[in-house]
Amino acid sequence: MFKKNYLKFFSIFLVILILIQFSYHQNLFDFYNLNFNFHDLKYSGSYLFLNNENIYEIYLDDPSSKKILGSQYPNYSVTSIYFHLPLGFFSFDFAILIWRIFSIFLLAHIYLIISNHNLKIPNKDFAIFAAMIFLILSKPFHTLINTGNFSIVCLWAYIFFFIGKKNNIFISLFISSIKYSFAPILFFYSLYKKNFFQIFLVILITILALIHFSYRFDFDLMKLIITPLHVGSTSTASGFLDFQTLLGNHPKNIFLRYSLIIITSLISLYVVLKYTQRNQLFDLSVISILTILFYKHLYYDIIFLLPVLIYSFQVEIKKRYILNIIIFYYWFISYLNFFEFLRYWKSFMLFNNILLISCLVILILNNIKSNNRNEKYN
């Protein structure tokens, strides 16, 4: 009965969100002073593909080409073009409409996935409902959904991976591989869980996509693999709190720099997996934190703290308050215009980084102290 009521209330809230989305041009709803231009929607690459034009070649010839709308630079895997291909058949305005509906559908499905899973937290239905409403009201969510960024799909994929069925692993891994910064931690976790066949399928499909794109446009295969990484390093804005942004250009050797980030992140994950007794929600929370902690992510990717917010209902009340206050700070305070002059200071990023590490430490300590309450999850 209570679950049905919460589902009804959440449905009403989604309707309100839809009305806000389709009224975005009115100042009444633009309470965060956002620029609703969908400049991150990966529409250009797919539209150009369908018109027999190679977005990678266009960008390399002229990064400011008007054929590339907004900041829709080709900094994702080539599979992104195939994923967004249905949008390319329509005008940009109609593609925005489709993506808005798709994003809201994913949000509703996230709620259903989580609410239908036995999370073993007190007042589960209320906790999930409150966390989802909290997310919808947050600034990173509004920033994300109104720029058309792919991260909303990645959040769905992460939750689908951990709280969905085993058959969902391939779908989740494939989607996460499209945006490089979400792939390393989740793929290593999949190796740890011995999901070898699913990983093989993702690699195989990615290789086939690379070969097809390379053949279609007579574009060098190795260049096609490297170009998105080059574009990402030169075209994307500074991250919000991650170690990759904090390191900057140090060490100067790019291979050494990326190796340092990847190895450190994977060792951190391995230590947590090895020396804690875990459950699905704990693993999801830890991997979400490590992903945005180590790899370059912009502010809107802080929505990945949603699992942490839900998991906080499993920890003792004092620690829960700390987690909730930190998440509230990230979602409602840290990106206010008041802090705009601090936003790209390394000291401000480091402060935000330390707060996120604190969240991770709280989760680990709570898990260790509560071994008798957590199920074995390998």
C-alpha positions as a LaTeX table, in Angstrom:
\begin{tabular}{lrrr}
\hline
Residue & $x$ (\AA) & $y$ (\AA) & $z$ (\AA) \\
\hline
Met1 & 0.00 & 0.00 & 0.00 \\
Phe2 & 2.75 & 2.44 & 1.02 \\
Lys3 & 4.83 & 1.45 & $-2.01$ \\
Lys4 & 1.91 & 2.18 & $-4.34$ \\
Asn5 & 1.43 & 5.59 & $-2.73$ \\
Tyr6 & 5.10 & 6.50 & $-3.17$ \\
Leu7 & 4.96 & 5.31 & $-6.79$ \\
Lys8 & 1.91 & 7.50 & $-7.35$ \\
Phe9 & 3.59 & 10.53 & $-5.77$ \\
Phe10 & 6.75 & 9.94 & $-7.81$ \\
Ser11 & 4.66 & 9.69 & $-11.00$ \\
Ile12 & 3.06 & 13.03 & $-10.17$ \\
Phe13 & 6.49 & 14.54 & $-9.58$ \\
Leu14 & 7.66 & 13.23 & $-12.94$ \\
Val15 & 4.66 & 14.86 & $-14.64$ \\
Ile16 & 5.66 & 18.15 & $-12.98$ \\
Leu17 & 9.22 & 17.64 & $-14.19$ \\
Ile18 & 7.96 & 17.05 & $-17.73$ \\
Leu19 & 5.94 & 20.27 & $-17.59$ \\
Ile20 & 9.02 & 22.13 & $-16.39$ \\
Gln21 & 11.12 & 20.58 & $-19.14$ \\
Phe22 & 8.71 & 21.61 & $-21.87$ \\
Ser23 & 8.41 & 25.08 & $-20.37$ \\
Tyr24 & 12.17 & 25.56 & $-20.04$ \\
His25 & 12.12 & 28.79 & $-22.05$ \\
Gln26 & 10.12 & 30.54 & $-19.35$ \\
Asn27 & 12.12 & 32.33 & $-16.68$ \\
Leu28 & 9.66 & 31.09 & $-14.06$ \\
Phe29 & 11.22 & 27.63 & $-14.24$ \\
Asp30 & 14.80 & 28.67 & $-14.94$ \\
Phe31 & 15.55 & 28.98 & $-11.25$ \\
Tyr32 & 19.17 & 27.90 & $-11.67$ \\
Asn33 & 19.92 & 30.36 & $-14.49$ \\
Leu34 & 20.95 & 27.52 & $-16.76$ \\
Asn35 & 21.62 & 27.71 & $-20.48$ \\
Phe36 & 19.17 & 25.19 & $-21.98$ \\
Asn37 & 20.86 & 24.62 & $-25.32$ \\
Phe38 & 21.57 & 20.85 & $-25.26$ \\
His39 & 25.14 & 21.57 & $-26.34$ \\
Asp40 & 26.32 & 18.18 & $-24.98$ \\
Leu41 & 23.83 & 15.97 & $-26.83$ \\
Lys42 & 25.86 & 13.80 & $-29.21$ \\
Tyr43 & 23.60 & 14.61 & $-32.13$ \\
Ser44 & 26.09 & 16.09 & $-34.57$ \\
Gly45 & 28.17 & 12.94 & $-35.02$ \\
Ser46 & 25.14 & 10.78 & $-35.86$ \\
Tyr47 & 23.55 & 13.41 & $-38.13$ \\
Leu48 & 26.81 & 13.84 & $-40.04$ \\
Phe49 & 27.25 & 10.05 & $-40.24$ \\
Leu50 & 23.85 & 9.68 & $-41.93$ \\
Asn51 & 24.90 & 12.43 & $-44.36$ \\
Asn52 & 28.14 & 10.58 & $-45.17$ \\
Glu53 & 30.37 & 12.97 & $-43.24$ \\
Asn54 & 33.00 & 12.02 & $-40.68$ \\
Ile55 & 32.80 & 14.14 & $-37.52$ \\
Tyr56 & 36.32 & 13.12 & $-36.45$ \\
Glu57 & 37.82 & 14.36 & $-39.70$ \\
Ile58 & 35.74 & 17.53 & $-39.56$ \\
Tyr59 & 36.92 & 18.27 & $-36.02$ \\
Leu60 & 40.58 & 17.58 & $-36.81$ \\
Asp61 & 40.41 & 19.88 & $-39.84$ \\
Asp62 & 38.55 & 22.65 & $-38.01$ \\
Pro63 & 37.58 & 22.29 & $-34.30$ \\
Ser64 & 35.30 & 25.33 & $-34.59$ \\
Ser65 & 33.39 & 24.00 & $-37.59$ \\
Lys66 & 29.72 & 25.02 & $-37.55$ \\
Lys67 & 28.82 & 21.51 & $-38.64$ \\
Ile68 & 29.47 & 20.51 & $-35.02$ \\
Leu69 & 26.72 & 22.06 & $-32.92$ \\
Gly70 & 27.60 & 23.58 & $-29.55$ \\
Ser71 & 30.21 & 21.45 & $-27.80$ \\
Gln72 & 29.11 & 18.16 & $-29.37$ \\
Tyr73 & 32.73 & 17.22 & $-29.95$ \\
Pro74 & 33.60 & 13.60 & $-30.79$ \\
Asn75 & 35.26 & 12.83 & $-27.45$ \\
Tyr76 & 33.42 & 9.53 & $-26.84$ \\
Ser77 & 33.95 & 6.10 & $-28.33$ \\
Val78 & 32.84 & 5.67 & $-31.94$ \\
Thr79 & 29.99 & 3.50 & $-30.59$ \\
Ser80 & 28.42 & 6.76 & $-29.38$ \\
Ile81 & 27.61 & 7.62 & $-32.99$ \\
Tyr82 & 25.77 & 4.33 & $-33.44$ \\
Phe83 & 23.97 & 4.68 & $-30.10$ \\
His84 & 22.67 & 8.15 & $-31.00$ \\
Leu85 & 21.98 & 7.20 & $-34.63$ \\
Pro86 & 18.15 & 7.31 & $-34.31$ \\
Leu87 & 18.41 & 11.00 & $-33.34$ \\
Gly88 & 20.28 & 11.78 & $-36.55$ \\
Phe89 & 17.19 & 11.08 & $-38.65$ \\
Phe90 & 15.43 & 14.10 & $-37.15$ \\
Ser91 & 15.99 & 17.81 & $-36.85$ \\
Phe92 & 18.00 & 18.95 & $-33.83$ \\
Asp93 & 14.92 & 20.45 & $-32.16$ \\
Phe94 & 12.98 & 17.20 & $-32.50$ \\
Ala95 & 16.03 & 15.21 & $-31.33$ \\
Ile96 & 16.03 & 17.34 & $-28.16$ \\
Leu97 & 12.38 & 16.45 & $-27.60$ \\
Ile98 & 13.15 & 12.73 & $-28.00$ \\
Trp99 & 16.13 & 12.94 & $-25.62$ \\
Arg100 & 14.10 & 14.74 & $-22.95$ \\
Ile101 & 11.43 & 12.01 & $-23.03$ \\
Phe102 & 14.12 & 9.30 & $-23.08$ \\
Ser103 & 15.92 & 10.83 & $-20.07$ \\
Ile104 & 12.72 & 11.07 & $-18.02$ \\
Phe105 & 11.87 & 7.48 & $-18.96$ \\
Leu106 & 15.30 & 6.37 & $-17.69$ \\
Leu107 & 14.75 & 8.28 & $-14.45$ \\
Ala108 & 11.41 & 6.52 & $-13.93$ \\
His109 & 13.01 & 3.15 & $-14.67$ \\
Ile110 & 15.81 & 3.86 & $-12.17$ \\
Tyr111 & 13.14 & 4.43 & $-9.52$ \\
Leu112 & 11.40 & 1.17 & $-10.42$ \\
Ile113 & 14.65 & $-0.85$ & $-10.44$ \\
Ile114 & 15.69 & 0.38 & $-7.02$ \\
Ser115 & 12.24 & 0.20 & $-5.42$ \\
Asn116 & 11.70 & $-3.39$ & $-6.60$ \\
His117 & 15.00 & $-4.59$ & $-5.13$ \\
Asn118 & 15.42 & $-5.87$ & $-1.58$ \\
Leu119 & 17.90 & $-3.30$ & $-0.30$ \\
Lys120 & 17.52 & $-4.18$ & 3.38 \\
Ile121 & 17.24 & $-0.61$ & 4.57 \\
Pro122 & 14.68 & 0.66 & 7.10 \\
Asn123 & 11.69 & 2.51 & 5.61 \\
Lys124 & 12.93 & 1.49 & 2.16 \\
Asp125 & 10.06 & 2.94 & 0.15 \\
Phe126 & 10.30 & 6.34 & 1.83 \\
Ala127 & 14.12 & 6.38 & 1.61 \\
Ile128 & 14.10 & 5.67 & $-2.13$ \\
Phe129 & 11.29 & 8.14 & $-2.79$ \\
Ala130 & 13.04 & 10.89 & $-0.80$ \\
Ala131 & 16.39 & 10.22 & $-2.48$ \\
Met132 & 14.88 & 10.37 & $-5.97$ \\
Ile133 & 13.01 & 13.61 & $-5.26$ \\
Phe134 & 16.19 & 15.04 & $-3.76$ \\
Leu135 & 18.00 & 14.11 & $-7.00$ \\
Ile136 & 15.35 & 15.66 & $-9.26$ \\
Leu137 & 15.53 & 18.94 & $-7.34$ \\
Ser138 & 19.34 & 19.07 & $-7.41$ \\
Lys139 & 21.36 & 21.39 & $-9.60$ \\
Pro140 & 23.60 & 18.70 & $-11.17$ \\
Phe141 & 20.49 & 16.84 & $-12.34$ \\
His142 & 19.01 & 20.00 & $-13.88$ \\
Thr143 & 22.34 & 20.81 & $-15.51$ \\
Leu144 & 22.62 & 17.28 & $-16.88$ \\
Ile145 & 19.12 & 16.87 & $-18.23$ \\
Asn146 & 19.15 & 20.28 & $-19.90$ \\
Thr147 & 22.48 & 19.89 & $-21.64$ \\
Gly148 & 21.64 & 16.47 & $-23.07$ \\
Asn149 & 24.73 & 14.80 & $-21.63$ \\
Phe150 & 25.11 & 11.03 & $-21.82$ \\
Ser151 & 25.73 & 10.63 & $-18.06$ \\
Ile152 & 22.04 & 10.05 & $-17.31$ \\
Val153 & 22.28 & 6.90 & $-19.44$ \\
Cys154 & 25.48 & 5.87 & $-17.63$ \\
Leu155 & 23.78 & 6.27 & $-14.24$ \\
Trp156 & 20.96 & 4.03 & $-15.44$ \\
Ala157 & 23.56 & 1.51 & $-16.72$ \\
Tyr158 & 25.42 & 1.43 & $-13.38$ \\
Ile159 & 22.22 & 0.83 & $-11.41$ \\
Phe160 & 21.03 & $-1.69$ & $-14.02$ \\
Phe161 & 24.36 & $-3.53$ & $-13.64$ \\
Phe162 & 24.23 & $-3.92$ & $-9.86$ \\
Ile163 & 20.54 & $-4.07$ & $-9.04$ \\
Gly164 & 19.20 & $-5.57$ & $-12.27$ \\
Lys165 & 19.42 & $-9.14$ & $-13.50$ \\
Lys166 & 22.64 & $-10.88$ & $-14.53$ \\
Asn167 & 21.59 & $-10.66$ & $-18.19$ \\
Asn168 & 21.83 & $-6.88$ & $-17.90$ \\
Ile169 & 25.61 & $-6.92$ & $-17.38$ \\
Phe170 & 26.43 & $-6.78$ & $-21.09$ \\
Ile171 & 24.07 & $-3.83$ & $-21.74$ \\
Ser172 & 25.49 & $-1.91$ & $-18.79$ \\
Leu173 & 29.12 & $-2.55$ & $-19.74$ \\
Phe174 & 28.50 & $-1.55$ & $-23.35$ \\
Ile175 & 26.82 & 1.73 & $-22.39$ \\
Ser176 & 29.54 & 2.56 & $-19.86$ \\
Ser177 & 32.23 & 1.91 & $-22.48$ \\
Ile178 & 30.79 & 4.67 & $-24.70$ \\
Lys179 & 31.90 & 7.39 & $-22.27$ \\
Tyr180 & 35.46 & 6.45 & $-21.42$ \\
Ser181 & 35.58 & 7.94 & $-17.94$ \\
Phe182 & 32.88 & 5.53 & $-16.71$ \\
Ala183 & 34.51 & 2.37 & $-18.07$ \\
Pro184 & 37.75 & 1.50 & $-16.17$ \\
Ile185 & 36.36 & 0.90 & $-12.67$ \\
Leu186 & 33.27 & $-0.98$ & $-13.85$ \\
Phe187 & 35.26 & $-3.16$ & $-16.26$ \\
Phe188 & 37.78 & $-4.07$ & $-13.58$ \\
Tyr189 & 34.92 & $-4.93$ & $-11.25$ \\
Ser190 & 33.47 & $-7.15$ & $-14.00$ \\
Leu191 & 36.81 & $-8.92$ & $-14.32$ \\
Tyr192 & 36.82 & $-9.41$ & $-10.56$ \\
Lys193 & 33.32 & $-10.90$ & $-10.84$ \\
Lys194 & 34.50 & $-13.10$ & $-13.77$ \\
Asn195 & 32.05 & $-11.67$ & $-16.30$ \\
Phe196 & 34.45 & $-12.62$ & $-19.07$ \\
Phe197 & 31.87 & $-13.39$ & $-21.76$ \\
Gln198 & 30.09 & $-10.05$ & $-21.35$ \\
Ile199 & 33.39 & $-8.17$ & $-21.52$ \\
Phe200 & 34.34 & $-10.12$ & $-24.66$ \\
Leu201 & 31.03 & $-9.18$ & $-26.32$ \\
Val202 & 31.53 & $-5.47$ & $-25.55$ \\
Ile203 & 35.06 & $-5.53$ & $-26.96$ \\
Leu204 & 33.89 & $-7.45$ & $-30.04$ \\
Ile205 & 31.05 & $-5.03$ & $-30.82$ \\
Thr206 & 33.33 & $-2.03$ & $-30.28$ \\
Ile207 & 35.91 & $-3.51$ & $-32.68$ \\
Leu208 & 33.21 & $-4.16$ & $-35.29$ \\
Ala209 & 31.96 & $-0.57$ & $-34.93$ \\
Leu210 & 35.51 & 0.74 & $-35.35$ \\
Ile211 & 36.09 & $-1.38$ & $-38.44$ \\
His212 & 32.76 & $-0.39$ & $-39.99$ \\
Phe213 & 33.31 & 3.35 & $-39.39$ \\
Ser214 & 36.90 & 3.16 & $-40.61$ \\
Tyr215 & 35.86 & 1.34 & $-43.80$ \\
Arg216 & 32.87 & 3.62 & $-44.47$ \\
Phe217 & 34.95 & 6.81 & $-44.34$ \\
Asp218 & 38.35 & 5.40 & $-45.28$ \\
Phe219 & 39.65 & 6.69 & $-41.95$ \\
Asp220 & 42.76 & 5.19 & $-40.33$ \\
Leu221 & 41.74 & 2.64 & $-37.68$ \\
Met222 & 44.39 & 3.58 & $-35.10$ \\
Lys223 & 43.62 & 7.24 & $-35.64$ \\
Leu224 & 39.95 & 6.48 & $-34.99$ \\
Ile225 & 40.84 & 4.87 & $-31.65$ \\
Ile226 & 43.13 & 7.67 & $-30.51$ \\
Thr227 & 41.21 & 10.71 & $-31.78$ \\
Pro228 & 38.41 & 10.67 & $-29.13$ \\
Leu229 & 41.06 & 10.68 & $-26.39$ \\
His230 & 42.86 & 13.58 & $-28.07$ \\
Val231 & 39.59 & 15.49 & $-28.50$ \\
Gly232 & 38.65 & 14.87 & $-24.87$ \\
Ser233 & 41.97 & 16.19 & $-23.59$ \\
Thr234 & 41.76 & 19.40 & $-25.64$ \\
Ser235 & 38.05 & 20.26 & $-25.79$ \\
Thr236 & 36.38 & 19.38 & $-22.49$ \\
Ala237 & 36.16 & 21.72 & $-19.52$ \\
Ser238 & 37.99 & 21.25 & $-16.25$ \\
Gly239 & 36.67 & 18.55 & $-13.94$ \\
Phe240 & 34.89 & 19.24 & $-10.67$ \\
Leu241 & 36.92 & 17.36 & $-8.05$ \\
Asp242 & 38.68 & 14.36 & $-9.63$ \\
Phe243 & 42.33 & 13.36 & $-9.31$ \\
Gln244 & 42.78 & 13.53 & $-13.08$ \\
Thr245 & 41.93 & 17.25 & $-13.05$ \\
Leu246 & 44.00 & 17.87 & $-9.93$ \\
Leu247 & 47.05 & 16.27 & $-11.53$ \\
Gly248 & 46.72 & 18.58 & $-14.54$ \\
Asn249 & 49.67 & 17.97 & $-16.85$ \\
His250 & 51.75 & 16.19 & $-14.22$ \\
Pro251 & 53.53 & 13.96 & $-14.89$ \\
Lys252 & 54.21 & 15.44 & $-18.31$ \\
Asn253 & 54.40 & 11.99 & $-19.88$ \\
Ile254 & 50.75 & 11.36 & $-20.78$ \\
Phe255 & 51.15 & 7.57 & $-20.72$ \\
Leu256 & 52.67 & 7.72 & $-17.23$ \\
Arg257 & 49.93 & 10.10 & $-16.06$ \\
Tyr258 & 47.04 & 7.93 & $-17.22$ \\
Ser259 & 48.77 & 4.78 & $-15.99$ \\
Leu260 & 49.12 & 6.35 & $-12.55$ \\
Ile261 & 45.43 & 7.24 & $-12.41$ \\
Ile262 & 44.21 & 3.87 & $-13.69$ \\
Ile263 & 46.51 & 1.73 & $-11.55$ \\
Thr264 & 45.80 & 3.73 & $-8.37$ \\
Ser265 & 42.03 & 3.58 & $-8.93$ \\
Leu266 & 42.06 & $-0.16$ & $-9.60$ \\
Ile267 & 44.23 & $-0.89$ & $-6.57$ \\
Ser268 & 41.87 & 1.18 & $-4.43$ \\
Leu269 & 38.90 & $-0.80$ & $-5.71$ \\
Tyr270 & 40.66 & $-4.13$ & $-5.20$ \\
Val271 & 41.51 & $-3.31$ & $-1.60$ \\
Val272 & 37.89 & $-2.41$ & $-0.85$ \\
Leu273 & 36.57 & $-5.54$ & $-2.56$ \\
Lys274 & 39.12 & $-7.79$ & $-0.88$ \\
Tyr275 & 38.86 & $-6.59$ & 2.69 \\
Thr276 & 35.18 & $-5.77$ & 3.15 \\
Gln277 & 32.09 & $-7.89$ & 3.37 \\
Arg278 & 29.71 & $-6.38$ & 0.89 \\
Asn279 & 26.30 & $-6.22$ & $-0.73$ \\
Gln280 & 25.10 & $-4.90$ & $-4.09$ \\
Leu281 & 24.23 & $-1.40$ & $-2.90$ \\
Phe282 & 27.57 & $-1.04$ & $-1.14$ \\
Asp283 & 29.49 & $-2.09$ & $-4.26$ \\
Leu284 & 27.44 & 0.27 & $-6.44$ \\
Ser285 & 28.11 & 3.16 & $-4.04$ \\
Val286 & 31.85 & 2.48 & $-3.82$ \\
Ile287 & 32.31 & 2.14 & $-7.58$ \\
Ser288 & 30.27 & 5.29 & $-8.21$ \\
Ile289 & 32.48 & 7.24 & $-5.80$ \\
Leu290 & 35.76 & 5.86 & $-7.17$ \\
Thr291 & 34.66 & 6.61 & $-10.75$ \\
Ile292 & 33.99 & 10.31 & $-10.12$ \\
Leu293 & 36.91 & 10.54 & $-7.67$ \\
Phe294 & 39.68 & 9.41 & $-10.04$ \\
Tyr295 & 38.51 & 10.17 & $-13.59$ \\
Lys296 & 37.67 & 13.50 & $-15.17$ \\
His297 & 34.02 & 14.36 & $-14.60$ \\
Leu298 & 32.14 & 17.62 & $-14.78$ \\
Tyr299 & 29.77 & 18.85 & $-12.11$ \\
Tyr300 & 26.64 & 17.12 & $-13.39$ \\
Asp301 & 28.24 & 13.69 & $-12.86$ \\
Ile302 & 27.81 & 14.23 & $-9.11$ \\
Ile303 & 24.36 & 12.67 & $-9.65$ \\
Phe304 & 26.30 & 9.41 & $-9.23$ \\
Leu305 & 26.07 & 10.02 & $-5.49$ \\
Leu306 & 22.44 & 8.86 & $-5.65$ \\
Pro307 & 23.38 & 5.28 & $-4.59$ \\
Val308 & 25.43 & 6.72 & $-1.72$ \\
Leu309 & 22.45 & 8.76 & $-0.57$ \\
Ile310 & 20.28 & 5.64 & $-0.55$ \\
Tyr311 & 22.99 & 3.58 & 1.14 \\
Ser312 & 23.27 & 6.21 & 3.88 \\
Phe313 & 20.03 & 4.81 & 5.33 \\
Gln314 & 22.02 & 1.68 & 6.23 \\
Val315 & 24.56 & 3.53 & 8.38 \\
Glu316 & 24.21 & 4.79 & 11.92 \\
Ile317 & 22.46 & 8.11 & 12.34 \\
Lys318 & 25.53 & 10.33 & 12.96 \\
Lys319 & 27.35 & 9.02 & 9.90 \\
Arg320 & 24.16 & 9.31 & 7.88 \\
Tyr321 & 23.94 & 13.00 & 8.75 \\
Ile322 & 27.53 & 13.53 & 7.58 \\
Leu323 & 26.88 & 11.77 & 4.27 \\
Asn324 & 23.63 & 13.64 & 3.71 \\
Ile325 & 25.18 & 17.02 & 4.51 \\
Ile326 & 28.06 & 16.39 & 2.08 \\
Ile327 & 25.69 & 15.31 & $-0.69$ \\
Phe328 & 23.44 & 18.30 & 0.02 \\
Tyr329 & 26.49 & 20.53 & $-0.29$ \\
Tyr330 & 27.46 & 19.00 & $-3.64$ \\
Trp331 & 23.95 & 19.06 & $-5.08$ \\
Phe332 & 22.69 & 22.43 & $-3.84$ \\
Ile333 & 25.55 & 24.64 & $-2.66$ \\
Ser334 & 28.92 & 23.93 & $-4.29$ \\
Tyr335 & 27.97 & 25.17 & $-7.77$ \\
Leu336 & 26.05 & 28.28 & $-6.78$ \\
Asn337 & 27.02 & 31.46 & $-8.60$ \\
Phe338 & 28.44 & 32.69 & $-5.30$ \\
Phe339 & 31.28 & 30.16 & $-5.66$ \\
Glu340 & 31.89 & 30.80 & $-9.35$ \\
Phe341 & 35.17 & 32.62 & $-8.76$ \\
Leu342 & 36.44 & 29.58 & $-6.77$ \\
Arg343 & 35.20 & 26.93 & $-9.15$ \\
Tyr344 & 38.46 & 26.28 & $-10.97$ \\
Trp345 & 40.83 & 26.86 & $-8.08$ \\
Lys346 & 42.80 & 23.70 & $-7.34$ \\
Ser347 & 42.32 & 24.29 & $-3.61$ \\
Phe348 & 38.53 & 24.33 & $-4.05$ \\
Met349 & 38.69 & 21.14 & $-6.14$ \\
Leu350 & 40.89 & 19.54 & $-3.50$ \\
Phe351 & 38.40 & 20.46 & $-0.78$ \\
Asn352 & 35.60 & 18.82 & $-2.77$ \\
Asn353 & 37.85 & 15.84 & $-3.41$ \\
Ile354 & 38.55 & 15.38 & 0.31 \\
Leu355 & 34.83 & 15.51 & 1.09 \\
Leu356 & 34.21 & 12.72 & $-1.41$ \\
Ile357 & 37.03 & 10.65 & 0.09 \\
Ser358 & 35.33 & 11.17 & 3.46 \\
Cys359 & 32.13 & 9.65 & 2.04 \\
Leu360 & 34.11 & 6.64 & 0.85 \\
Val361 & 35.79 & 6.20 & 4.23 \\
Ile362 & 32.44 & 6.37 & 6.05 \\
Leu363 & 30.99 & 3.67 & 3.80 \\
Ile364 & 33.98 & 1.38 & 4.31 \\
Leu365 & 34.11 & 1.86 & 8.08 \\
Asn366 & 30.40 & 1.26 & 8.41 \\
Asn367 & 30.67 & $-1.87$ & 6.34 \\
Ile368 & 33.53 & $-3.24$ & 8.39 \\
Lys369 & 31.78 & $-2.49$ & 11.70 \\
Ser370 & 28.54 & $-4.04$ & 10.47 \\
Asn371 & 29.79 & $-7.34$ & 9.07 \\
Asn372 & 27.23 & $-9.30$ & 11.04 \\
Arg373 & 24.40 & $-7.35$ & 9.39 \\
Asn374 & 25.52 & $-7.54$ & 5.77 \\
Glu375 & 25.02 & $-10.50$ & 3.49 \\
Lys376 & 27.99 & $-12.15$ & 1.83 \\
Tyr377 & 28.28 & $-10.85$ & $-1.72$ \\
Asn378 & 31.16 & $-11.99$ & $-3.88$ \\
\hline
\end{tabular}
